[in-house]
Amino acid sequence: MVLRRDICLLEAEIATDRLILRPTSFIDLDQIFSKFNERVTRFMFPSPARSCVETASFIADSIDGMVNRTNLQLTILRKETPNQFAGCAGLHHLESRTPEIGIWLAEDSQGLGLGLEAVEAVCSWAADEIECDYIKYPVDRANGASRHIPESLGAEIEDEYDRITPDGRTLNIVEYRICPDR
């Protein structure tokens, strides 16, 4: 295990100037189900859930990952409009020296710099809480807005590959490596 301390991921909370990132739970089910739509997932590996049951399964798996200390799954809330749901962020494969970050924002939270703010916050948390060589940030080559995030953090493309999604789409992945500040 590469977590530095015996912390409970179910209690992890990260705050920024505009955001609160807290562990995903079943209270987020309706927001995740309704906002994780085809437009949001266009460049992502997962497809939108077809039912609330699928979203509930994702949340249950996320909670299991936090209990087992292998994944940190966070719900992103905007402070300015009392805890408005903004999306989700995850730091996966915490048992590895090269965990992977993933993020998605609801359509009404896109284009405001919130993705960069959330990724910076998670990377800062990682610098304090885990021992890692770097954090992988895979993104579809055509997703310019998401590519802007690691590039703003000084990351460069370290790998390229294609990935077939469960619904048959081909993603042309460019993988950045972000080195958390030590």
C-alpha positions in Angstrom: 0.0 0.0 0.0 1.4 3.4 -0.9 -0.8 5.5 1.3 1.6 7.3 3.7 -0.7 7.2 6.7 -3.6 5.1 8.0 -6.2 7.5 6.7 -9.9 6.7 6.0 -10.6 7.6 2.4 -14.3 7.7 3.2 -13.5 10.8 5.3 -11.2 12.5 2.8 -12.3 16.0 2.0 -10.4 18.6 -0.2 -11.4 22.2 -0.4 -10.3 24.9 -2.8 -11.3 28.5 -3.3 -14.4 27.5 -5.3 -14.8 23.8 -4.7 -15.4 21.1 -2.1 -14.4 17.6 -3.1 -15.8 14.9 -0.8 -16.1 11.2 -1.0 -18.9 10.0 -3.4 -21.9 8.5 -1.7 -25.4 7.4 -2.4 -26.7 10.9 -1.8 -25.0 11.8 -5.2 -27.0 9.1 -7.1 -29.6 11.4 -8.8 -27.0 14.0 -9.8 -24.5 11.6 -11.2 -27.2 9.7 -13.1 -28.7 12.8 -14.6 -25.5 14.7 -15.4 -23.3 11.9 -16.6 -24.8 12.0 -20.1 -23.7 11.3 -23.7 -22.4 14.8 -24.2 -20.2 14.6 -21.1 -19.0 11.1 -21.9 -18.2 11.7 -25.6 -14.5 11.4 -25.0 -14.6 9.0 -22.0 -14.3 5.3 -21.6 -17.5 4.8 -19.7 -20.9 5.4 -21.3 -23.8 7.0 -19.4 -25.7 4.7 -17.1 -28.9 3.3 -18.6 -30.5 3.2 -15.2 -30.2 4.4 -11.6 -29.3 0.8 -10.7 -26.1 1.1 -12.8 -25.2 4.4 -11.1 -25.9 2.8 -7.7 -23.5 0.0 -8.7 -20.8 2.6 -9.6 -21.2 4.3 -6.3 -21.1 0.9 -4.4 -17.9 0.0 -6.2 -16.5 3.4 -5.4 -17.2 3.0 -1.7 -15.7 -0.5 -1.8 -12.5 1.0 -3.4 -12.3 3.6 -0.7 -12.8 1.1 2.1 -10.1 -1.1 0.5 -7.9 1.9 0.0 -7.4 1.4 -3.7 -9.4 4.2 -5.1 -10.4 7.7 -4.0 -13.7 8.7 -5.7 -14.8 12.3 -5.1 -17.9 14.3 -5.8 -17.1 17.9 -6.8 -19.3 20.6 -5.4 -19.3 24.3 -6.2 -19.2 26.5 -3.1 -20.8 29.6 -4.7 -24.2 28.0 -5.2 -24.7 26.1 -2.0 -23.0 22.8 -2.7 -24.1 22.7 -6.4 -23.0 19.4 -8.0 -20.2 20.0 -10.5 -19.0 16.5 -11.3 -16.7 13.7 -10.1 -13.0 13.1 -9.8 -11.2 9.9 -9.0 -7.7 8.8 -8.1 -7.5 5.2 -9.0 -5.0 2.4 -8.4 -3.7 3.8 -5.1 -1.9 0.5 -4.5 0.4 1.4 -7.5 3.3 3.8 -7.6 1.6 5.2 -10.7 -2.1 6.0 -9.8 -4.4 7.4 -12.5 -6.6 10.5 -12.2 -9.9 10.9 -13.9 -12.4 13.7 -13.9 -15.7 14.7 -15.5 -17.7 17.9 -15.1 -21.4 18.5 -15.5 -22.2 20.6 -18.6 -23.1 23.6 -16.5 -19.7 23.5 -14.8 -17.6 23.2 -17.9 -15.5 26.1 -19.3 -15.0 27.8 -15.9 -11.6 26.4 -14.9 -13.1 24.1 -12.3 -11.5 21.0 -13.9 -8.0 22.4 -13.5 -8.8 23.5 -10.0 -10.1 20.0 -9.0 -7.1 18.2 -10.6 -4.7 20.5 -8.9 -6.4 19.9 -5.6 -6.3 16.1 -6.0 -2.7 16.2 -7.1 -1.8 18.3 -4.0 -3.7 15.8 -1.8 -1.7 13.0 -3.5 1.6 14.8 -2.8 0.7 14.8 0.9 -0.9 11.4 1.2 0.6 8.9 -1.2 3.9 7.8 -2.3 4.0 7.7 -6.1 6.3 8.2 -9.0 3.8 10.2 -11.0 0.0 10.3 -11.7 -1.3 9.1 -15.1 -3.8 11.4 -16.8 -5.2 9.6 -19.9 -7.3 11.7 -22.2 -8.7 11.3 -25.7 -6.5 13.2 -28.2 -9.6 15.1 -29.5 -10.6 16.4 -26.1 -8.8 19.8 -26.1 -10.4 21.1 -22.9 -9.3 18.1 -20.9 -5.8 18.1 -22.5 -5.5 21.7 -21.3 -5.5 20.5 -17.7 -2.3 18.5 -17.6 -0.6 20.8 -20.0 -1.4 23.7 -17.6 0.4 21.7 -14.9 3.5 21.3 -17.1 2.8 17.7 -18.0 3.8 16.2 -21.3 2.5 13.3 -23.3 4.4 10.1 -22.3 2.4 7.4 -24.0 -0.2 7.0 -26.8 -2.6 4.1 -27.4 -6.1 3.3 -28.6 -8.7 2.1 -26.3 -12.0 0.5 -27.3 -14.9 1.5 -25.0 -17.6 -1.0 -23.9 -20.0 0.6 -26.4 -17.6 0.1 -29.3 -16.1 3.6 -29.7 -12.3 4.0 -30.2 -10.6 6.5 -28.1 -7.2 7.8 -29.2 -5.5 8.2 -25.8 -2.6 10.4 -25.0 -1.3 9.8 -21.5 0.2 12.6 -19.5 2.2 12.1 -16.4 1.8 14.6 -13.6 4.4 14.7 -10.9 2.8 15.9 -7.7 4.8 18.5 -5.8 6.8 17.0 -3.1 
